[in-house]
Amino acid sequence: MRQRWQGSIMAVAALMIVGLLCAAGGRPAQPRLPGAGAVIQAAQYPTIQAAIDALPESGGLVRIPPGTFEIAEPLIVSKSDVTIEGCGAAAHIKNVNTQGKSALILQNSSGGENRKAELWRLRIANLRITGNEKSGHGIEARRINEIFIEGVTVSYHGGDGVRLYYCYEDPRICDSLITYNKATGLNLIGCHDIVVASNQFEENKDALRCTDGFNLCMTGNNLDDHLGDGVVIENTYGSVVSGNMIEECSGTAIVLDRDCYGVALSANVIAHNSGGGIDLRDAHGCTVAANAFTIMGKDALTIGPNSGRITVSANNFSDSYIGDAKTKRAAADRAAGGMVLDGATDVSVVGNLFAGLRPKAVTVKGKPSESILFSGNLLTDTEADCDKLDKSLINNNLGLKK
């Protein structure tokens, strides 16, 4: 009897152990992994800020559960090697502050002005962060190196959606939705080696501004319905804006200004923007290639008097013609601007197609534009001012009327 009783107890104990193992994920408990960092479950804390503050100085991961979490003061992250991660748009941080304060601030505890007090390797992922017209920025990062923002929805803020201030080394903003912010969707100030890829921007004031920076790589983004400009790049060199859809901005799709140089604008679709397509206001050594400029409300491409040494090649400037002598757009919506040379110098315009443009494929205005190569272009159902160019070479163009 004793052996049978002891065997029964052992069997029950074994079942209890198995149950505990199953509850823990089906694996037996193991010794703590050497080097493992902190994982903070925010649901176990009274506030999200308390969860962030629970991180050790070495950093770690804070997981945000599903739910809507109202905040009236900024959430502040002041340590390196920190990830703040939610479970997608179901993890919603809602900034109800009405005194212009940001929702999430990332900076060293000593402030964001001292380059010797930078933070490294912060990641914000899989969250929704919203504000209101009287709140500040959505995500405000100051002097954070290797910041990574992915899968984040940032909407309805009174300031910028995402503002990166001198996040100098390798900022990455990918696969995010940045919409309906009163200022700029993504504002990059003094950043370097920047990747902006596969994001959607809609109805911010401007979609993206990059000032005083280096090496912006902006590719595969969709920009729509902005109340100001699409992409504004100033005092930045060595950059590429490629493979983006930029549609229906009230302002200009792409602006290069204030000593830009070495920038390639290529393979973008630039469509139906009211204020213009690409405006090179102060740019040198830049390429405009293989873009589709379609039904532009104003000038598709403007090269101004402070710009030069520009290559314009293999672009399509067009209206909404769809064949069989038909255009897609109604009579009141058939604007289709061409290229404007306004006192420009040293510009190569080769191998482009200009079709159905009004008033002209090429308009020359302002002080004389000179040293222009206009060669190998095709002009259909449009006219051009090429005879007004000074000290230029114009040859081998098909359809050009003199």
C-alpha positions in Angstrom: 0.0 0.0 0.0 2.8 2.4 0.9 4.5 1.9 -2.5 1.2 2.4 -4.3 0.5 5.6 -2.3 4.0 6.9 -2.9 3.7 6.1 -6.6 0.5 8.1 -6.8 2.1 11.1 -5.2 5.0 11.0 -7.6 2.6 10.8 -10.5 0.6 13.8 -9.3 3.8 15.7 -8.8 5.0 14.8 -12.3 1.7 16.1 -13.8 2.1 19.4 -11.9 5.6 19.9 -13.2 4.5 19.2 -16.7 1.6 21.6 -16.3 4.0 24.3 -15.1 6.3 23.7 -18.0 3.5 23.9 -20.5 2.3 27.2 -18.9 5.9 28.5 -19.3 5.9 27.8 -23.0 6.5 24.0 -23.0 10.2 24.3 -22.2 11.9 23.6 -18.9 13.4 26.6 -17.0 17.0 27.2 -17.9 19.6 29.3 -16.2 19.6 32.9 -17.2 21.4 33.4 -20.6 24.7 35.1 -20.0 24.5 38.6 -21.4 20.7 38.7 -21.6 19.3 42.2 -21.1 16.1 43.5 -19.5 12.6 42.8 -21.0 10.0 45.1 -19.5 6.3 44.3 -19.9 4.7 47.7 -19.7 1.4 46.1 -18.7 2.9 45.3 -15.3 3.6 49.0 -14.5 1.2 51.9 -13.7 2.4 54.0 -16.6 4.4 53.6 -19.8 7.0 56.1 -18.4 7.4 53.9 -15.3 8.1 50.9 -17.5 10.7 52.9 -19.5 12.3 54.1 -16.2 12.6 50.5 -15.0 15.2 49.9 -17.7 18.8 49.6 -16.4 21.5 51.8 -17.7 22.5 49.0 -20.1 19.1 49.4 -21.9 16.7 46.7 -22.9 13.3 46.2 -24.4 9.9 47.7 -23.4 6.9 45.9 -24.7 3.7 48.0 -25.1 0.5 45.9 -25.0 -2.7 46.5 -27.0 -4.8 49.4 -25.8 -5.1 53.2 -26.0 -2.8 54.9 -23.5 -3.4 58.7 -23.0 -0.4 60.8 -22.0 -0.3 64.5 -21.0 3.5 64.8 -20.7 6.1 63.5 -23.1 7.4 59.9 -22.7 11.2 60.3 -22.3 13.8 57.7 -23.2 17.3 58.8 -22.0 19.4 55.6 -22.3 21.2 53.9 -25.2 20.4 50.4 -26.6 16.7 50.7 -26.0 13.8 49.3 -28.0 10.2 50.5 -27.5 8.0 48.0 -29.3 4.3 47.5 -29.5 2.0 45.0 -31.2 1.1 47.1 -34.2 -1.5 49.8 -34.5 -3.4 48.2 -31.6 -0.7 49.7 -29.2 -1.8 53.3 -29.4 -0.1 56.1 -27.5 -2.4 59.2 -27.6 -0.9 62.6 -26.7 -3.7 64.7 -25.2 -1.3 67.6 -24.3 -2.4 71.0 -25.6 0.7 73.0 -24.7 2.9 72.0 -27.6 4.7 69.2 -26.0 5.8 66.2 -28.0 4.6 62.6 -27.4 7.9 60.8 -27.3 11.3 62.5 -26.7 14.6 60.6 -27.2 17.6 62.3 -25.9 20.4 62.1 -23.3 19.3 63.2 -19.8 21.8 66.1 -20.1 19.9 67.5 -23.1 20.0 67.3 -26.8 22.5 70.0 -27.7 25.8 68.4 -26.6 27.4 66.1 -29.2 29.5 64.5 -26.4 26.3 63.4 -24.8 24.7 61.4 -27.6 22.7 58.2 -27.4 23.1 55.2 -29.6 20.9 52.5 -31.0 17.4 53.4 -30.2 14.5 51.5 -32.0 10.9 52.5 -32.0 8.7 49.9 -33.7 5.1 48.6 -34.2 3.3 51.5 -32.5 0.6 54.1 -33.2 1.4 57.5 -31.9 -1.2 60.3 -32.3 -1.6 63.9 -31.1 -3.8 66.9 -31.7 -3.5 70.2 -33.4 -2.2 71.8 -30.1 0.3 69.1 -29.3 4.0 69.1 -30.3 5.9 66.6 -32.4 5.1 63.0 -32.5 8.6 61.5 -32.2 11.3 64.0 -31.3 14.9 62.6 -31.3 17.9 64.7 -30.5 21.4 63.5 -31.1 20.6 59.8 -31.4 23.0 57.7 -33.5 21.7 54.7 -35.4 18.1 55.4 -34.6 15.7 53.0 -36.2 12.0 53.8 -36.7 9.9 51.0 -38.3 6.3 50.0 -38.6 5.2 53.1 -36.7 2.0 55.2 -37.4 2.5 58.9 -36.5 -0.5 61.0 -37.1 -2.4 64.2 -36.1 0.3 66.1 -34.3 0.5 69.9 -34.0 4.2 69.8 -35.0 6.2 67.4 -37.1 5.3 63.8 -37.2 9.0 62.7 -36.7 11.7 65.2 -36.0 15.3 64.0 -36.0 17.7 66.7 -34.8 21.4 65.9 -35.5 20.8 62.2 -35.4 24.1 62.1 -37.2 25.0 58.4 -37.7 22.8 56.2 -39.9 19.1 57.1 -39.1 16.6 54.7 -40.7 12.9 55.3 -41.1 11.1 52.4 -42.8 7.7 50.9 -43.4 5.9 53.6 -41.4 2.7 55.7 -41.9 3.2 59.4 -41.4 0.0 61.3 -41.9 -2.1 64.5 -41.1 0.6 66.3 -39.1 0.3 70.1 -39.0 4.0 70.6 -39.8 6.5 68.3 -41.7 5.8 64.6 -41.7 9.6 63.7 -41.4 11.9 66.5 -40.6 15.6 65.6 -40.9 18.0 68.3 -39.5 21.7 67.7 -39.6 21.5 64.0 -40.3 24.0 61.8 -42.2 23.7 58.6 -44.2 19.9 58.5 -44.0 17.6 55.8 -45.2 14.0 56.6 -45.8 12.3 53.6 -47.4 8.8 52.2 -48.1 6.9 54.7 -46.0 3.6 56.3 -46.7 3.1 60.1 -46.3 -0.2 61.7 -46.6 -1.6 65.2 -46.0 1.1 66.6 -43.8 2.1 70.2 -44.5 5.3 69.0 -46.2 6.1 65.3 -46.5 9.9 65.4 -45.9 12.5 68.1 -45.3 16.2 67.3 -45.2 18.4 70.3 -44.2 22.1 70.6 -43.5 22.6 66.9 -44.1 24.5 64.3 -46.1 23.7 61.2 -48.1 19.9 60.9 -48.0 18.7 57.7 -49.6 14.9 58.1 -50.2 13.4 55.3 -52.1 10.1 53.4 -52.6 7.9 55.9 -50.7 4.4 57.1 -51.5 3.6 60.8 -51.0 0.1 62.0 -51.5 -2.1 65.1 -50.9 0.3 67.3 -49.0 -0.8 70.8 -48.2 2.7 72.2 -48.9 5.6 70.6 -50.7 6.5 67.0 -51.1 10.3 66.7 -50.6 12.5 69.8 -49.7 16.2 69.3 -49.6 18.5 72.1 -48.5 22.3 72.3 -48.0 22.6 68.6 -48.6 24.9 66.7 -50.9 25.4 63.2 -52.2 21.8 62.1 -52.1 19.3 60.1 -54.1 15.5 60.4 -54.4 14.4 57.4 -56.5 11.4 55.2 -57.1 8.9 57.4 -55.2 5.3 58.3 -56.0 4.7 62.0 -55.4 1.2 63.0 -56.2 -1.2 66.0 -55.7 0.9 68.2 -53.5 -0.5 71.7 -53.2 3.1 73.0 -53.5 6.1 71.5 -55.4 6.9 67.8 -55.5 10.7 68.2 -55.0 12.7 71.3 -54.1 16.5 71.5 -54.1 17.7 74.7 -52.5 20.6 76.4 -50.6 23.8 74.9 -52.0 22.6 71.4 -52.9 25.0 69.4 -55.0 25.6 65.8 -56.2 21.9 64.8 -55.9 20.2 62.3 -58.2 16.4 62.5 -58.8 15.5 59.5 -60.7 12.7 57.0 -61.6 10.0 58.9 -59.7 6.4 59.4 -60.8 5.6 63.1 -60.2 1.9 63.6 -61.0 -0.7 66.3 -60.7 1.1 68.5 -58.3 -0.4 72.0 -58.2 2.8 74.0 -57.5 5.2 72.3 -59.8 7.3 69.1 -60.2 11.0 69.6 -59.5 12.3 73.0 -58.7 16.1 73.3 -58.7 16.5 76.7 -56.9 20.1 76.4 -55.9 21.6 73.1 -57.1 24.7 72.0 -58.9 26.0 68.7 -60.2 22.6 67.1 -60.1 20.8 64.6 -62.3 17.1 64.5 -63.2 16.6 61.2 -65.0 13.9 58.7 -66.0 11.1 60.5 -64.2 7.5 60.5 -65.4 6.1 64.0 -65.1 2.4 63.7 -65.8 -0.4 66.3 -65.8 1.6 68.8 -63.8 -0.5 71.8 -62.8 2.4 74.1 -63.2 6.0 73.7 -64.4 7.2 70.1 -64.4 10.9 71.0 -64.1 12.4 74.4 -63.3 16.1 75.2 -63.4 16.7 78.6 -61.9 19.5 81.2 -62.1 21.4 79.8 -59.1 21.6 76.3 -60.5 23.9 74.8 -63.1 25.8 71.7 -64.3 22.6 69.8 -64.5 21.8 66.6 -66.5 18.2 66.1 -67.7 17.9 62.8 -69.4 15.3 60.1 -70.4 12.4 61.8 -68.7 8.8 61.8 -69.9 6.9 65.0 -69.7 3.2 64.3 -70.7 -0.5 65.1 -70.4 -3.1 62.4 -69.9 -3.1 61.1 -73.5 -4.2 57.4 -73.6 -4.2 56.8 -77.4 -6.8 56.9 -80.1 -6.7 60.7 -80.0 -8.1 60.6 -76.4 -7.1 62.2 -73.1 -8.1 60.7 -69.8 -8.7 63.9 -68.0 -11.7 66.2 -68.4 -11.4 69.5 -70.2 -11.0 71.5 -67.0 -8.2 69.2 -65.7 -5.8 69.0 -68.6 -2.9 71.2 -67.4 0.5 69.6 -68.3 3.5 71.8 -67.6 6.9 71.4 -69.2 10.4 72.5 -68.4 11.4 76.1 -67.5 14.9 77.5 -67.9 15.2 80.7 -65.9 18.7 82.0 -66.3 20.2 78.5 -66.0 23.7 77.6 -67.2 25.5 74.4 -68.2 22.5 72.1 -68.6 22.4 69.0 -70.7 18.9 68.1 -71.9 19.2 64.9 -73.9 16.8 62.0 -74.8 13.6 63.3 -73.3 10.1 63.1 -74.5 7.8 66.2 -74.3 4.2 65.5 -75.3 0.9 67.4 -75.2 2.4 70.2 -73.0 0.9 73.6 -72.5 1.9 76.4 -72.9 5.2 74.9 -74.1 7.6 72.0 -73.7 10.4 74.4 -72.9 9.9 77.9 -71.7 12.9 80.3 -71.5 12.5 83.3 -69.2 14.5 85.6 -67.0 18.1 86.5 -67.8 19.5 84.5 -70.7 20.1 80.8 -70.2 23.3 79.8 -71.9 25.6 76.8 -72.4 22.6 74.5 -72.9 22.8 71.3 -74.8 19.4 70.4 -76.2 19.8 67.3 -78.3 18.1 64.1 -79.2 14.7 65.0 -77.7 11.3 64.2 -79.1 8.5 66.9 -79.1 4.9 65.9 -79.9 1.9 68.2 -79.9 3.8 71.0 -78.2 6.2 73.9 -78.8 9.5 75.1 -77.3 11.4 78.3 -76.8 14.8 76.8 -77.7 15.6 79.6 -80.1 15.9 81.9 -77.1 18.8 80.0 -75.7 22.1 81.8 -75.8 25.5 80.2 -76.6 23.9 76.8 -76.8 23.8 73.8 -79.0 20.4 72.6 -80.3 20.4 69.7 -82.7 19.0 66.4 -83.7 15.6 67.0 -82.0 12.5 65.5 -83.6 9.4 67.7 -83.8 11.0 70.9 -82.6 9.5 73.9 -84.4 11.7 76.9 -84.9 
